[in-house]
Amino acid sequence: MAYAWSGVRSRSALRDQAEGALTAATMTGWDGLLAEQREYLDAFWDAADVELEGDGEVQQAVRFALFHLVQAGARAGRRARTRRAPVERPTVLEVDDLRLDPAAHRPWRGGDGLHLPAKDVALLETLLRQENHFYKIIDEHTILIAADTPQNRKSYEDLVIKTFFLSNADVTEVANALRASALALALVMAAGSGHDPNDPTSLPQAQARFVASSVDARLRKPLSIGWLSQPWRSSTPEIAAAISKAMDVMRKNGATVEEIDLPSGPWEQTGTVTVEAEASTSFENLIRSGKVAELADPNDRIGGYVREEVRASDYLRAQRVRRILERKMRDLYRRFDVIAAPGTGGTAPPLHSQPEEERRRRRSFTERPPGRSSPTTVGNLCGLPAIAVPCGFSSKEGLPIGLQFMGPALGETAVLAAAALYQQHTNWHKRRPPIS
């Protein structure tokens, strides 16, 4: 359990502070926390104990009062300094090229100033005064700070343990900066999750709130994985081999893996009707205004008009079938925490591929065996969370091969835990394909 308090910070900032403390405690472990507490209390009693002879009860009362004093000092973020010489404090705090002038409340990195609210400058000062920490600037609004140990740097990609998202952080910018790490993505999700009062379909806060530390906790339990080895007929042997090796990695690190198939049914047809009807509604203004003619892809210029011809009866029938699929997937997830599959039936597309070229390429690898549906279609219809991580490169073009983990509705914790487990034991997410 972790808690935070303040008379000036916002509720969301306090929540982030508590989650950061909980993550730090989880990484330190019980023995580490016990050792830190023992070291702190030993130093306190060595410097601040008062010994009285002849009256044990008074001696106990004095020491009990001193204990309350040290507790109050710790809560205020200050250590008692009884019988200690004054500690000289530097005019400017520095860690690498990150500097802070506490008197002027001015933080900057190199020659660039950082624009932070006063309450966040105070938090930054507290963190910079702690020894043996490293930091990472995510953007001008966001700083991550962690205890500087080899294990922390390795496990958290130089990112997270003591962390705070400043009150004006842009979640999209942070997501772009952290997209290579599943554990870092958990922080982004925690910062952006919660009930949206402007969205009538938004879940209540208790269900909508995502806690980043839940991923680390889930990593301590074995994962059960259902493996879709061949969701696409034309997946190349190279892609199949990459996914198979990925499943070997998961097995070697405590997960159970079982080959499965998705429930059979007319899910692809259901998905097509649903997407076409909803797309035509979403882009109604674009279609009716005629601006659809400005789209680059010729097929997209006429696609909206075609999709408007989907009948309401067909759409309603598709939604009834959709409910059947949702029930079948809930049954499947009673057996597995996540489902693993290739990201697609092929590699990632070349950087400068043309729309028609990419359409032909996708047609070549999205054909499915009879009666089977792609995990993408099933996930979209059922609203299932998924993440794709790199798991190799094609030998011919050097294009990335993707592995996806898909969980049940509201199952983001297991999805991120599976991706994090894979990333902890591989380095594909740190490698980049050649760019010509």
N, C-alpha and C positions, 0 to 999 in steps of 0.2 A: 504494500500500500504506500502511496506517496501523496503528499498534500502540499499546497503552496498558499501563501497569504500575502496580502498587500493592501495598503489603503488607497493606492492610486492606480494600479494596473487593472486592465480590463479582464472580464471573466475568461475570454478566449486566451488571453496572454497567460493568465494563471494556469489554465488547463494545459497549455503547451509547456509551461515550466514544470508542472507536476509530471507530465508524460516524459519530459527530458530526464528528470530525476529518477523516474522509475526505470527508464531504459538504461541509465548509467548504473543503477543498482543491480539490474539484471545481468549486465555484462561483468560487473565487479564480482558478483556472487556472494553468497552468505559468508563464506570464510573471509573474503576480502573486506566486506563491510565490517565484520567483527574485528578484524585486525586494525582497520582504520579507527573504529570507535575506541579500541583499547589504547592505541597510540595517542589519540586525542585526550582521553581521560588521564592517562599516565602523565602526560605533559602538564595537564591542569593541576593535578594533585601535587606534583613535584614543585610547582611554583606557587601554589595558592593555599596549601593545607595550613590549618591552624591547629596546633597540638595543645591540649589542656590536660594537666595532671590532677588526679584526685577526684574527678567527678565524671564518670562514664556517660551519664545521661546528658550532661551539658556538652561533652565532647561530641556525642552523637547528634545533638541538636545543631551544633555549629556546622558539622560536616553536612548535615541534611540541608541547612540553609545555603551552604556553599554549592551544593549540588544543584539547587534551584537557581542559583545565580548563574552557573555555567549553562544551564538549560535555557534561561532567559537570554543570555548572551548569544547562544547559538541561534535561537529563533530570530533574533534581530540581525543575524548575519555577521555578528562580531564575536570574536573569542575574548574571553576575560583575560586581562593582561595584569592581574594582581602581582605585585612584587617583580615586575619585569621592566627593563629599561624601555623607553619610548622607541618605537620602530620607525626608522626613517622611511618616508614614502617618496618615491621619485616624482618629480614635477610632471613628467609625461610617462605614461605606461606604454610599453612596447612589446609586441610579440611579432617577430619577423618584421614585415613592413606595415603591420597594423598598429596604429598609435592612437592614444587617447589622452587628452588634457583634461583631467577630472575637474580642475578649477574652472576652466572655461567651457566645459561640457562640449568639447570639440573632438570628434573622432575622425580619423582620415586614414586612407591606405595609400602609401606612396605619397604622391602630391595631390591626390584627389580627396576632397572632403566627402564624408558620409552623412547624409541628412537623416537623423534619427530623432524621434520624440525624446523628451527629457527622461521619461521613465525607462526607456530602452537604453539610453546612455548610462543610467545608473546600473542597469543589469549588466551591460557590457563591462563597466568598471569592476563589478564584483567578479565576473568571470576572468578578466585579465589579471586580477590580483592573485589568482590561483596559480600555483607553480605546476610545471610539467603538463601543460596542455598545448594542443595545437588547434589551429582554426582553419576554416575554409570559407572564403567569400563566395557566395552563390551569385548574388547580384548586389546592386546598390542598396537593396532593402533587407537582405537576408544573410546572416552569418551562422555557421555551424561551428561549435567548439566541443572538443573531446579530450579526455585524458590521453596523454601521449604515451601509449604502450604499443609494442609491436602487434599484439593481438587485436587491439582496437583498430589500428590502421589496416590490418589485413581483413578483419571481419566486416568492417563498416566502410570500406573503400574511402578512407580519409574523411568520412562524413559525420556519423551521428553517434553521440552518446549524450552530452549535454548540449541541447539544441534549443534555439528559440527562433520563431518566425516573427519578425518585426511587424508591428500592427498594420503597416501599409504595404505588406508584401503582395506581389502579383503572383497568384498561384500558377498561372500559365508560364510565366518566366521561370519560376522555380522548377516546374515540371520539365521544361526544356533542358535546364541545367542538370537535372538529376535522372533523366530517363534511362541511363545505362544501368542503374542499380535498383533491384526490386525492393531492398530495404529502404533506400532513399525515397522510392516512390510511395512507400507506406507513410512517410512523413508528409508528403504532398497531399495524399488522400486525407490524412487526419486534419490537415490545415483547411481543406476545402469541403469536408463533409459536414453534415448536419441538416436539420429541417429548413426548407425554404418556404417562408410564409407566403411568397408570391406564386408558388406552384401548388395548385390544388391536389396534384397527385403525389406531392412530397410526403415521405414517411414521417411519423412523429420522431422527435429528437432521439428518444431512446433507441429506436431502430436505425435511424439515419446516421447516428454518430459512429465514426470509425476511429479506433484507438490503435496508434502505430505500434505500441509495445505488444499488442496481441500477436503480431507476427513472430516476434522473437520467442514469445511463450509457446506458440504453436510449433516452432522448430524443435522444441525439446520433446515432442511426441512423434512417434512414427506416423508416416503418411500412408494412406491406402490409395493407390492410383489405378484407374481403369485406362488401359492403353488401346487407343484406336490405331492399329498398325497400318491399315490400308483403307482410309476413308475415301480416297480417290483412286480410280482405276489406273491412271497413268502416272502415279508417283514413280519417279525413277529409282532404280536400285540404290543410287547414291544417297537420295533423300531418305529412303527406308533404312539404310545402314546408319545414317547420322542419328535418326530418331531412336533406333535400336541401341546404339551406343549410349545415348542419353538416358534411356531406361536402365541400362546397366549401371550407370553412375548413381541413379536414384536407389536402385537395389543395394548397391554397396554401402550406401549411407543411411540404411535403416528403413527405406520405404518398401512396401509390398506392391508388386506390379502384376496385374492380370490383364491379358488380352481380352477385349470385349468388342461388341458391336453396339451401335446406337439402336434404339427401338425402331423397328420397321414401320413405315407408314408413308402417306402422301405429303411428307413435310416440305419437300421442295416446291411442289405446286402450291401448297398453303403459303409458303414464304413469298413466292412470286406474286400471288394475288394480293397479299397483305402489303408488301413493299410498294407495288405499283399503285394501289389505291391511296395509300398514305402519302406517297411521294407526290402524286398529282395534287393532293389537297395542300401539302406543305408548300409547294411551289406554284400555287394557283395564281398569285399575282405576277410571277415571272412569266407564266404561260400566257395569261390573258393580256398582259401588256405588250406581248410580242418581242420582249427582250430576250426570250429564249433563243431567238435566231442569232444572237451574238455569241453563243457558246462555241467553243473551239471544236468539239466533237460533232460531226454531222448527225450521228445517230441521236445524240442528246437534244439536238434542235427539234426533232420531231417526236422524241420519246414521250414528252409530257402530254402531247395531244392523244397519243395512243393509250396512255395509262388512264386518261380521263374516261375511257370507254369501259372500264371495269364496272360491272353492275353491283349495286348495293347488296343484292341477294347473294352474289358470289362472295363478297367480302364478309358478310355475316356468317355464311357457311364456313369460310376459312377460319373465322374466330372460334367456332364451335370445335373444329378440328384442332385448333391451337390449344384449347383447354385439355384435350385428350393427351397431346404431347407433353404438356406441363405435368400432368399426373404421372405419366410414364417416366419422365426425367426425375421427378421427386423420388420415385421408387428406386431408380438406378443409383441416386446419390445416397440412399440408405446403405449401400454397399461400399461406396468409394467417397473419399474426401474430394478428389479432383479427377478430371479426365485429361489425359495427355494425348496429343495428336500432332502431326505436322502442322505448321502454321498455314500452309496451303499445299496444293499438289505440286508446286514448283518452287523455284528460288524467288528471291526478291527481284523486281524488274530492274533493268538497266536504268541509269540515271536519266538519260535523255531519250527514252523510248517514246514513239508517237502513239496517239490514242488507238489508231487502227492496228498498229503493230502489237501493242499491248493486249488489245482485245483478242487477236488471233493467238497470242501466246497463252493467255489465260484459258481460252477454249481448249487448248491442247492438253491442259493438265487438270481441268475441273470436272471432267467426265467421271461419274461415279458408277460403281457396280450396281446392277439392278436391285431395286428395293432399298438402297442405302441413301442416307442424306449426309451432307457435310456438317461437321461440328459448327461451322460458321452460321449456317441456316438455322440449326437447332438452337444455338445460343442466342441468336437475334430474336427468334420467335418467343423464347422462354425468358428473355431478359437475364441471361446468365453472365456473370463476370468472367473475364478471361484475360490472360497476359501472354504475349509472345516474346520469347527470348532467343537470341542467336545460338545455334548449336553446330555450326560448321560453315564451310564454303564449298561451292561446286568446283570440281577440279578443272573444268574447261574455261569458264569465264570468271571464276573467283567471286561469284555472287552469293550473298548470305542465304543460308538455310535456316528456317525458323521452327521452333518448338513452341507449342501453345499448351497452357494449362487452363482448363475451364472448370469452374466450380458451380455449386448450386446458387440459387438466388440468395443474395446477402452473404455469400461465402468468400468474400474478398480475402479474409485472413488466410484461409487454406491455400488460395491461389497464389498469393504473394509468398507464403511460406515455401511452397513447392518451387517457385522460381528462385527464391533466395537460396534454398538448399542446393539447387543445381549450380547456381552462380558461385557458391562457396567452394565448389569442388571442380570447377572448370574456369577457363579464362576466355571463352568465346566472346563474352560481352565486352571485353577490353580490346579486342582486335578489330581492325578495320579492313574492309576489302580494298583492293587496289582501285584507284580512280585514274582513268585515262582521259 
